[in-house]
Amino acid sequence: MPIKVLHTSDWHLGKRLFKYERLEEQVQFLDWLYQHITKNQIDILIVAGDIFDVPSPPNNALKVFYDFIARLGELGSVQTVLITGNHDSATLFDAPKLLFETHNCHIYNRLDADLSKLEYYFEKDNQKIGIKLLPYFRNYELQNHLVDSKDDEDQKVKKFFQKFLNKWKQEPDIKILVGHHVFGNYELSGSEHAIYLSGVDHIPLNWVTPHFDYVALGHIHKKQALSKDPGVIYTGSPIPMRFSESNNKYISEIKIESNNLSYDFVKIPIFKKLIQLKTKQKTYKEDIEDLLLSSCNNSETTLLEVMVQLEGPQTGIVTDIREMLKYTSIEMISFIPSFNTQEEKSTSYQDVRSLNIMDLFDRYYYDKFGEETVPREMKECFTSLLNEVKNEDT
Ligand SMILES: [Mn+2]
């Protein structure tokens, strides 16, 4: 029997896109994942960090996660191995750690002083795999491990990694590394936060490729293989986090047979499609109509971002679009107007400070529409808005 391992990351449970809650899609993903695990008799589930979107996740996101771990635990045949990412709070995971152990869920949330604790072993049919766990860590945690020497920072970090990656308590047949960092030449999807290591901004691939049969990574939200053999893989997030991301998302399925490791990407179903419509002031109605025609057979909810290029001021576009989308499965959750920018009048910081708010408004109007005079009606609206705000302050 082969050993089967699944690799996923960046669930970001509790994530919102603007005001829109994504937990429903995340629950759908976890249900699908659970089905996949039971149908394919998976032995180990690896989650490479960013379980939650924020360090103090909302209670409904916590419940979704705890329930999932409990369901997997009940199966009795699956081991869950997870590390924390830069979005997770390490202390939040301290609390349920022991309880989770009783549900076959093993949490690695700190760069422990004793590095041998960051290892997990699994054995089946005379095949022994070893997993090294490298949770996301802060600079000060790394500093504790750097030997005080005359080496420059880069060298110290490199020595630390050599020590960490090469030493095993028990030499396994198959070696896997799990990390939540930037490795090699990665490609961002845009929704990740920048992270830095002390002295290096990414971990060079050749620090890891000689030592492992597979490297399971998290942090980058776009699926990519930094190396194919051995696989150094970012699976990406299970749902798109932004409109600019692809709707096609994946997990990686690893098979170990006769001490040979192979892997394949498995496509995750699309639960809610994210689409971006770029349109113009003159054509937005036609473009929305076209969109409705092309998606009329689709009953699944689609989340829409509309970007309109404006030639002049116009109100009511958002209301128009919302009206057109009423009774459809398309929901506009983001609207971004943009303007044809005119040649910039240079305004220094000092200039801006010397302007009063009405002059600033004139300048703003010029920058956006290239006209020197603001229409009287609009100026009046702005003045009454200012008065309203002033009254609120007092
Ligand atoms: Mn992430």
Boltz pocket constraint, residues with backbone or C-beta under 6 A from the ligand:
constraints:
  - pocket:
      binder: B
      contacts: [[A, 10], [A, 12], [A, 49], [A, 50], [A, 85], [A, 87], [A, 191], [A, 192], [A, 219], [A, 220], [A, 221]]
      max_distance: 6.0
